[in-house]
Amino acid sequence: MILYPSVDKLLTLADSKYTLVIAASKRARALQEGAEPRAIVRSGRFVSTALREIEIKQISYVRTRDGLK
């Protein structure tokens, strides 16, 4: 269960739940593979870090015909 950042706030930053999930999962995978985190979270988990980065607008996404980049 996600307590922070709030799901309601995150949904205002994305056009759909699907977009939010895909953007967060792609960023979490990049973090797992060694990308430098742009935000610090207490839990240290990749998904939590990715969601925090989305919340503070440190990462963004671009919708393309083939998916998100």
MOPAC internal coordinates of N, CA, C and O (Angstrom, degrees):
PM7 1SCF
backbone

  N    0.0000 0     0.00 0     0.00 0    0    0    0
  C    1.4394 1     0.00 0     0.00 0    1    0    0
  C    1.5268 1   108.58 1     0.00 0    2    1    0
  O    1.2310 1   120.61 1   -46.85 1    3    2    1
  N    1.3102 1   116.44 1   133.15 1    3    2    1
  C    1.4523 1   122.17 1   179.68 1    5    3    2
  C    1.5270 1   108.95 1   -90.45 1    6    5    3
  O    1.2310 1   120.69 1   -57.34 1    7    6    5
  N    1.3229 1   116.29 1   122.66 1    7    6    5
  C    1.4519 1   120.32 1   175.91 1    9    7    6
  C    1.5224 1   110.83 1  -104.42 1   10    9    7
  O    1.2310 1   120.95 1   143.05 1   11   10    9
  N    1.3213 1   115.79 1   -36.95 1   11   10    9
  C    1.4495 1   120.04 1  -178.67 1   13   11   10
  C    1.5121 1   108.39 1  -144.58 1   14   13   11
  O    1.2310 1   118.05 1   -49.64 1   15   14   13
  N    1.2476 1   121.31 1   130.36 1   15   14   13
  C    1.4603 1   127.95 1    -2.64 1   17   15   14
  C    1.5230 1   111.52 1   -71.94 1   18   17   15
  O    1.2310 1   121.33 1   -22.89 1   19   18   17
  N    1.2985 1   115.06 1   157.11 1   19   18   17
  C    1.4574 1   121.88 1  -177.19 1   21   19   18
  C    1.5296 1   111.28 1   -65.49 1   22   21   19
  O    1.2310 1   120.74 1   -43.98 1   23   22   21
  N    1.3112 1   116.20 1   136.02 1   23   22   21
  C    1.4568 1   121.59 1   178.80 1   25   23   22
  C    1.5298 1   110.46 1   -61.54 1   26   25   23
  O    1.2310 1   120.34 1   141.34 1   27   26   25
  N    1.3146 1   116.95 1   -38.66 1   27   26   25
  C    1.4691 1   120.25 1   179.23 1   29   27   26
  C    1.5293 1   111.30 1   -60.40 1   30   29   27
  O    1.2310 1   120.61 1   136.80 1   31   30   29
  N    1.3230 1   116.44 1   -43.20 1   31   30   29
  C    1.4654 1   119.65 1   179.03 1   33   31   30
  C    1.5326 1   110.79 1   -66.78 1   34   33   31
  O    1.2310 1   120.53 1   138.38 1   35   34   33
  N    1.3303 1   116.59 1   -41.62 1   35   34   33
  C    1.4627 1   120.23 1   179.98 1   37   35   34
  C    1.5255 1   111.49 1   -62.62 1   38   37   35
  O    1.2310 1   120.26 1   143.01 1   39   38   37
  N    1.3301 1   117.11 1   -36.99 1   39   38   37
  C    1.4620 1   120.16 1  -178.88 1   41   39   38
  C    1.5263 1   112.57 1   -68.23 1   42   41   39
  O    1.2310 1   120.24 1   159.25 1   43   42   41
  N    1.3186 1   117.16 1   -20.75 1   43   42   41
  C    1.4750 1   119.01 1   175.43 1   45   43   42
  C    1.5287 1   111.06 1   -75.15 1   46   45   43
  O    1.2310 1   120.55 1   165.07 1   47   46   45
  N    1.3328 1   116.56 1   -14.93 1   47   46   45
  C    1.4661 1   121.25 1  -178.51 1   49   47   46
  C    1.5216 1   113.00 1   -96.49 1   50   49   47
  O    1.2310 1   120.40 1   172.05 1   51   50   49
  N    1.3185 1   116.84 1    -7.95 1   51   50   49
  C    1.4637 1   121.38 1  -178.93 1   53   51   50
  C    1.5252 1   108.63 1  -129.60 1   54   53   51
  O    1.2310 1   120.78 1   -22.48 1   55   54   53
  N    1.3181 1   116.12 1   157.52 1   55   54   53
  C    1.4626 1   119.14 1  -178.09 1   57   55   54
  C    1.5254 1   113.55 1   -81.71 1   58   57   55
  O    1.2310 1   120.27 1   167.07 1   59   58   57
  N    1.3483 1   117.10 1   -12.93 1   59   58   57
  C    1.4659 1   120.09 1   177.34 1   61   59   58
  C    1.5302 1   109.57 1  -162.37 1   62   61   59
  O    1.2310 1   120.84 1   -14.46 1   63   62   61
  N    1.3173 1   116.01 1   165.54 1   63   62   61
  C    1.4613 1   120.56 1   175.74 1   65   63   62
  C    1.5270 1   110.14 1   -63.00 1   66   65   63
  O    1.2310 1   120.99 1   141.28 1   67   66   65
  N    1.3211 1   115.71 1   -38.72 1   67   66   65
  C    1.4534 1   120.63 1   179.64 1   69   67   66
  C    1.5311 1   110.50 1   -58.60 1   70   69   67
  O    1.2310 1   120.32 1   132.71 1   71   70   69
  N    1.3131 1   117.00 1   -47.29 1   71   70   69
  C    1.4541 1   121.85 1  -179.83 1   73   71   70
  C    1.5261 1   110.41 1   -60.40 1   74   73   71
  O    1.2310 1   120.36 1   136.55 1   75   74   73
  N    1.3102 1   116.93 1   -43.45 1   75   74   73
  C    1.4583 1   121.83 1   179.70 1   77   75   74
  C    1.5263 1   110.78 1   -61.25 1   78   77   75
  O    1.2310 1   120.44 1   134.16 1   79   78   77
  N    1.3085 1   116.76 1   -45.84 1   79   78   77
  C    1.4646 1   121.49 1  -179.05 1   81   79   78
  C    1.5198 1   110.75 1   -63.92 1   82   81   79
  O    1.2310 1   119.83 1   134.76 1   83   82   81
  N    1.3156 1   117.93 1   -45.24 1   83   82   81
  C    1.4629 1   121.32 1  -178.75 1   85   83   82
  C    1.5284 1   110.75 1   -65.62 1   86   85   83
  O    1.2310 1   120.06 1   135.02 1   87   86   85
  N    1.3291 1   117.49 1   -44.98 1   87   86   85
  C    1.4663 1   120.66 1   179.70 1   89   87   86
  C    1.5309 1   110.82 1   -62.29 1   90   89   87
  O    1.2310 1   120.31 1   135.81 1   91   90   89
  N    1.3251 1   117.02 1   -44.19 1   91   90   89
  C    1.4645 1   120.60 1  -179.92 1   93   91   90
  C    1.5262 1   111.20 1   -66.52 1   94   93   91
  O    1.2310 1   120.31 1   139.52 1   95   94   93
  N    1.3179 1   117.02 1   -40.48 1   95   94   93
  C    1.4657 1   118.76 1  -178.56 1   97   95   94
  C    1.5252 1   111.92 1   -69.14 1   98   97   95
  O    1.2310 1   120.03 1   142.12 1   99   98   97
  N    1.3248 1   117.54 1   -37.88 1   99   98   97
  C    1.4673 1   119.92 1   177.04 1  101   99   98
  C    1.5270 1   111.04 1   -65.25 1  102  101   99
  O    1.2310 1   120.38 1   139.11 1  103  102  101
  N    1.3248 1   116.88 1   -40.89 1  103  102  101
  C    1.4634 1   120.06 1   179.08 1  105  103  102
  C    1.5255 1   110.62 1   -69.31 1  106  105  103
  O    1.2310 1   119.85 1   139.32 1  107  106  105
  N    1.3336 1   117.89 1   -40.68 1  107  106  105
  C    1.4625 1   120.80 1   178.36 1  109  107  106
  C    1.5244 1   110.28 1   -61.62 1  110  109  107
  O    1.2310 1   120.05 1   140.72 1  111  110  109
  N    1.3136 1   117.52 1   -39.28 1  111  110  109
  C    1.4673 1   120.86 1   177.50 1  113  111  110
  C    1.5239 1   110.79 1   -63.58 1  114  113  111
  O    1.2310 1   120.55 1   137.52 1  115  114  113
  N    1.3290 1   116.55 1   -42.48 1  115  114  113
  C    1.4641 1   120.48 1   178.13 1  117  115  114
  C    1.5339 1   110.81 1   -62.10 1  118  117  115
  O    1.2310 1   120.49 1   138.79 1  119  118  117
  N    1.3281 1   116.67 1   -41.21 1  119  118  117
  C    1.4617 1   120.45 1   177.32 1  121  119  118
  C    1.5236 1   111.31 1   -63.28 1  122  121  119
  O    1.2310 1   120.93 1   138.42 1  123  122  121
  N    1.3099 1   115.82 1   -41.58 1  123  122  121
  C    1.4644 1   120.96 1   179.35 1  125  123  122
  C    1.5238 1   111.05 1   -62.98 1  126  125  123
  O    1.2310 1   120.71 1   146.71 1  127  126  125
  N    1.3261 1   116.26 1   -33.29 1  127  126  125
  C    1.4556 1   120.94 1  -179.20 1  129  127  126
  C    1.5208 1   112.92 1   -86.02 1  130  129  127
  O    1.2310 1   120.20 1  -175.48 1  131  130  129
  N    1.3436 1   117.22 1     4.52 1  131  130  129
  C    1.4537 1   119.65 1   172.51 1  133  131  130
  C    1.5152 1   117.21 1   114.54 1  134  133  131
  O    1.2310 1   119.41 1  -177.56 1  135  134  133
  N    1.3227 1   118.73 1     2.44 1  135  134  133
  C    1.4649 1   120.66 1   178.02 1  137  135  134
  C    1.5287 1   109.58 1   -63.44 1  138  137  135
  O    1.2310 1   121.20 1   -31.38 1  139  138  137
  N    1.3125 1   115.30 1   148.62 1  139  138  137
  C    1.4614 1   121.30 1   179.98 1  141  139  138
  C    1.5272 1   110.09 1   -75.28 1  142  141  139
  O    1.2310 1   119.66 1   -53.26 1  143  142  141
  N    1.3458 1   118.25 1   126.74 1  143  142  141
  C    1.4676 1   119.90 1   177.55 1  145  143  142
  C    1.5266 1   111.18 1   -67.99 1  146  145  143
  O    1.2310 1   120.71 1   -35.79 1  147  146  145
  N    1.3250 1   116.25 1   144.21 1  147  146  145
  C    1.4619 1   122.52 1   179.18 1  149  147  146
  C    1.5163 1   111.76 1  -104.00 1  150  149  147
  O    1.2310 1   120.69 1  -178.15 1  151  150  149
  N    1.3240 1   116.28 1     1.85 1  151  150  149
  C    1.4662 1   121.91 1   178.39 1  153  151  150
  C    1.5253 1   107.88 1  -147.39 1  154  153  151
  O    1.2310 1   121.11 1   -27.88 1  155  154  153
  N    1.2965 1   115.48 1   152.12 1  155  154  153
  C    1.4628 1   121.50 1   178.75 1  157  155  154
  C    1.5278 1   108.17 1  -108.26 1  158  157  155
  O    1.2310 1   121.02 1   -49.12 1  159  158  157
  N    1.3192 1   115.66 1   130.88 1  159  158  157
  C    1.4654 1   120.94 1   175.96 1  161  159  158
  C    1.5252 1   108.17 1  -127.60 1  162  161  159
  O    1.2310 1   120.84 1   -27.95 1  163  162  161
  N    1.3115 1   116.00 1   152.05 1  163  162  161
  C    1.4636 1   120.23 1  -177.53 1  165  163  162
  C    1.5204 1   112.94 1   -64.45 1  166  165  163
  O    1.2310 1   120.59 1   140.34 1  167  166  165
  N    1.3260 1   116.48 1   -39.66 1  167  166  165
  C    1.4612 1   119.06 1  -174.33 1  169  167  166
  C    1.5210 1   112.15 1   -69.88 1  170  169  167
  O    1.2310 1   120.35 1   148.73 1  171  170  169
  N    1.3301 1   116.93 1   -31.27 1  171  170  169
  C    1.4545 1   120.09 1  -178.68 1  173  171  170
  C    1.5220 1   113.90 1    75.56 1  174  173  171
  O    1.2310 1   120.17 1  -175.68 1  175  174  173
  N    1.3154 1   117.28 1     4.32 1  175  174  173
  C    1.4672 1   120.53 1   179.89 1  177  175  174
  C    1.5136 1   109.85 1   -78.82 1  178  177  175
  O    1.2310 1   120.80 1   -33.04 1  179  178  177
  N    1.3138 1   116.08 1   146.96 1  179  178  177
  C    1.4621 1   121.42 1  -175.28 1  181  179  178
  C    1.5213 1   112.84 1   -63.26 1  182  181  179
  O    1.2310 1   120.14 1   136.69 1  183  182  181
  N    1.3254 1   117.34 1   -43.31 1  183  182  181
  C    1.4691 1   120.28 1  -179.24 1  185  183  182
  C    1.5280 1   110.38 1   -66.59 1  186  185  183
  O    1.2310 1   120.29 1   138.66 1  187  186  185
  N    1.3227 1   117.04 1   -41.34 1  187  186  185
  C    1.4635 1   120.43 1   177.79 1  189  187  186
  C    1.5199 1   111.08 1   -61.62 1  190  189  187
  O    1.2310 1   120.80 1   138.04 1  191  190  189
  N    1.3239 1   116.08 1   -41.96 1  191  190  189
  C    1.4598 1   120.90 1   178.19 1  193  191  190
  C    1.5260 1   110.52 1   -63.78 1  194  193  191
  O    1.2310 1   120.35 1   135.60 1  195  194  193
  N    1.3240 1   116.94 1   -44.40 1  195  194  193
  C    1.4672 1   121.11 1   179.74 1  197  195  194
  C    1.5278 1   111.13 1   -61.63 1  198  197  195
  O    1.2310 1   120.08 1   135.92 1  199  198  197
  N    1.3145 1   117.45 1   -44.08 1  199  198  197
  C    1.4638 1   120.83 1   179.69 1  201  199  198
  C    1.5223 1   111.23 1   -65.68 1  202  201  199
  O    1.2310 1   120.09 1   141.83 1  203  202  201
  N    1.3184 1   117.43 1   -38.17 1  203  202  201
  C    1.4632 1   120.87 1   177.36 1  205  203  202
  C    1.5342 1   110.37 1   -65.04 1  206  205  203
  O    1.2310 1   120.53 1   139.14 1  207  206  205
  N    1.3253 1   116.59 1   -40.86 1  207  206  205
  C    1.4663 1   120.62 1   177.85 1  209  207  206
  C    1.5262 1   111.04 1   -62.55 1  210  209  207
  O    1.2310 1   120.38 1   141.43 1  211  210  209
  N    1.3079 1   116.89 1   -38.57 1  211  210  209
  C    1.4696 1   120.45 1   176.72 1  213  211  210
  C    1.5190 1   109.46 1   -65.71 1  214  213  211
  O    1.2310 1   120.43 1   137.14 1  215  214  213
  N    1.3223 1   116.78 1   -42.86 1  215  214  213
  C    1.4585 1   120.84 1  -178.30 1  217  215  214
  C    1.5315 1   112.25 1   -61.22 1  218  217  215
  O    1.2310 1   120.29 1   137.66 1  219  218  217
  N    1.3127 1   117.06 1   -42.34 1  219  218  217
  C    1.4663 1   119.74 1  -177.79 1  221  219  218
  C    1.5255 1   111.87 1   -91.84 1  222  221  219
  O    1.2310 1   121.13 1  -168.68 1  223  222  221
  N    1.3280 1   115.45 1    11.32 1  223  222  221
  C    1.4726 1   123.58 1   174.14 1  225  223  222
  C    1.5234 1   113.44 1    60.01 1  226  225  223
  O    1.2310 1   121.18 1  -143.87 1  227  226  225
  N    1.3455 1   115.36 1    36.13 1  227  226  225
  C    1.4553 1   120.22 1   174.75 1  229  227  226
  C    1.5253 1   111.23 1   -84.73 1  230  229  227
  O    1.2310 1   120.30 1   159.98 1  231  230  229
  N    1.3153 1   117.04 1   -20.02 1  231  230  229
  C    1.4584 1   120.69 1   173.29 1  233  231  230
  C    1.5244 1   107.87 1  -129.93 1  234  233  231
  O    1.2310 1   121.24 1   -24.80 1  235  234  233
  N    1.2918 1   115.24 1   155.20 1  235  234  233
  C    1.4630 1   120.58 1   178.25 1  237  235  234
  C    1.5208 1   107.93 1  -138.96 1  238  237  235
  O    1.2310 1   120.82 1    -3.95 1  239  238  237
  N    1.2971 1   116.03 1   176.05 1  239  238  237
  C    1.4579 1   120.72 1   179.69 1  241  239  238
  C    1.5247 1   108.80 1  -132.94 1  242  241  239
  O    1.2310 1   121.96 1   -21.49 1  243  242  241
  N    1.3187 1   113.85 1   158.51 1  243  242  241
  C    1.4583 1   120.93 1   175.33 1  245  243  242
  C    1.5149 1   106.31 1  -127.62 1  246  245  243
  O    1.2310 1   120.84 1   -55.75 1  247  246  245
  N    1.3196 1   116.01 1   124.25 1  247  246  245
  C    1.4599 1   120.20 1   178.42 1  249  247  246
  C    1.5251 1   108.23 1   -82.12 1  250  249  247
  O    1.2310 1   120.94 1   -54.43 1  251  250  249
  N    1.3323 1   115.80 1   125.57 1  251  250  249
  C    1.4593 1   121.81 1   177.65 1  253  251  250
  C    1.5272 1   108.72 1  -119.74 1  254  253  251
  O    1.2310 1   121.54 1    -5.23 1  255  254  253
  N    1.2936 1   114.65 1   174.77 1  255  254  253
  C    1.4586 1   119.16 1   178.83 1  257  255  254
  C    1.5297 1   111.87 1   -63.29 1  258  257  255
  O    1.2310 1   120.91 1   149.61 1  259  258  257
  N    1.3394 1   115.87 1   -30.39 1  259  258  257
  C    1.4669 1   121.19 1  -177.44 1  261  259  258
  C    1.5172 1   113.62 1   -93.18 1  262  261  259
  O    1.2310 1   119.69 1   176.32 1  263  262  261
  N    1.3215 1   118.21 1    -3.68 1  263  262  261
  C    1.4682 1   120.59 1  -178.47 1  265  263  262
  C    1.5086 1   110.76 1   140.35 1  266  265  263
  O    1.2310 1   120.93 1    28.81 1  267  266  265
  N    1.3332 1   115.82 1  -151.19 1  267  266  265
  C    1.4679 1   121.00 1  -179.25 1  269  267  266
  C    1.5151 1   109.80 1  -103.39 1  270  269  267
  O    1.2310 1   121.20 1   -34.23 1  271  270  269
  N    1.3228 1   115.30 1   145.77 1  271  270  269
  C    1.4787 1   120.56 1   174.85 1  273  271  270
  C    1.4987 1   108.13 1  -127.85 1  274  273  271
  O    1.2310 1   120.10 1   180.00 1  275  274  273

